[in-house]
Amino acid sequence: MASKEICVVGIKVPNGSMVKTFDVCIKGEDVYNYSDSGVATAHGSYHASGQQHTKIGRKYVDWTGEPTGDMEPTKIFREPTGMVSGRNDFWTIGWEVSKLGTILPPLDNADMVVDARALRGDIILGLKVSVVASGTKDKASIVGYPVIASHRFGKSLCAEVLAFTVTG
């Protein structure tokens, strides 16, 4: 049986309470991101084979991002997780800070806590999940937006969660 490591990601919202954003789970050489907002059964995964996909339950989410322009399953193929030599991103999500407390479920304990108490309500708080190789340098920004919190976990395979703010 493959080892299993879980990281629960929470946010301290402006009123001081904590909400749950998602779980990141490493099972062997597969990494899963389980969302707890909107569609609880939605998840993204990045597998040892290199396949990345997004599903709701057991069905692929369809999108028009492929060359045909037709609706197709959200499957892409990248470097296998065990061969990542730097950083491979596979999940990004964000919310307006003023809405965090109403759209995300309450949470008591988390492995990573992002403190959003001092952020303006109109700022977007983004979170990005990546598979990272050991020795990979920390990121200070995501496409120019500052990283405000980071957390890495995992023994043989390492996942990283970065929190960043987007301002208009």
N, C-alpha and C positions, 0 to 999 in steps of 0.2 A: 504494500500500500504506500502510495506517495505521501511524503510529508506535506503538512498543511500549515500555512502561516497566514494570519489575518491581521489587517490593520483597519480599525474603525476610525473614520475621519469625522470630526465634529467642528462646529463653528460657534464661538461665543458671539451672540448677536448683541446689538446695541442696548437692549434692556437687561443684559447680563445673563440671560438663560443660555443654554446650549442646545443646538439642533444637530441632527445627523445628516451628513451629506451622502456618504456611501461607504461601503466596505471594499477593500482591495484584498483579494485572497490569492496566495501563491499555493498551487497544488503541483508538486513536482516541478516541471518546467513549463507549466501553464499558469497564466496570470488572468484573473477575473476581476472585473469591476462591477459590483452590484449596486444599483441605484436604489435609493429609498425615497425618491421624490417623483411625483407625477405618475409614472408607471413602475410599480414596485418590482415587477418581474423583468424589467429591462436590464440587460447587462452587456458589457463589452468584454471581449476576451482576446488574448494574444497567446497562441499555442506554440508548443515545441516545434511544430512543423513550419512555423512562420506565418500561419494563417491568422488574420485578425478579422473579427466580425462583431456585429451588434445584433442581438436577438431580443425579442420579447417572448418570454417563455421558451419554447423550443423552435420558434419560427424566426427566420431572418427578417430584419427590418429591410424593406426595399427602398432604394433611392435611385436617382437619375444621374449619379456621378460617374458612370461608366461611359466609354466612348460611343456606345450605340445610342445613348440618350434615352433608352427605354428604362423602365423600372426594373432594377436588378437587385439581388441580395447584397447587403453591405459586407462583402468579403474582399479582403485584399491579402496579398502574399508579400511578406517581408522576410528579413533575416530571421532564422529560428531563434527563439529566446535564449537558448544556451550558447549562441554564437555572437550575441550582441557585444560589440567591442567598445561602444561609447554609450549613447542614449537613444532609445527608440520610443517615441511617444505613441500612446494608443488610446487615450481617453481624455477629452477636455470638456468641461461643463462650467457654466457660470450663472450667477443670479444677481439681481439688483439687491444691494445690501438692505434697503428698506423693506424688502419682501421676504427675507430669509426666515424670520420668525413665524410667518403665516403659511409658507409653502413647504417647509421641511419639518419632519417630526422631531419631538423633543428627545433629548439624549442625556443620560447621566454620566457615562464615562466614555473616553475616547483614547486611542493610542496617539493620535495627532489632533491637536486643538489649534484652530486658526482664530486669532482674536480679532474680531471685526467691530468691537465696541467703539473704537474711535474713528471708524470710517464714515464718511458722508453717505447718506442714504441713496444718493443717485449714482454711486460708484458700483461697477460690476465687480464682484469677487469671483475670480476664475480659479479652477483647480485643474491641474494636468497630471495624468498618471503616465509613467514611463517605466520601461525596463532599463536598468543601467548596469554597466560593467563596473567591477570594483576599480577604484582609482579614478573614476570619472569626476571631473571638476564640478563643483556646485555652480548652478546658474544664478546670475544676479537679476536677470530679466527674461521675460517671454515676449518676443518680438517688440522689445522696447518698453514693456510694462514691468514695473518692479515686482520681484518675488518678495513676498512678505513673510512666508513660512515655508519650511521644507521638512520632509521626513523620509528617511530610507529605512527599509526593513527587508529581511530575508537572509538566509544563510548561503545556500549554494546559488540561488538566483535572487537578484536584488531588484525591488521595485521602489520607485520614488514618487512621492506626491508633492507637487509644488503649488502653492497658493500665490496668486498674483492679482493685482488690481488694475482694472481698465477704466480710464477716465476719458470723457469726451471732450 
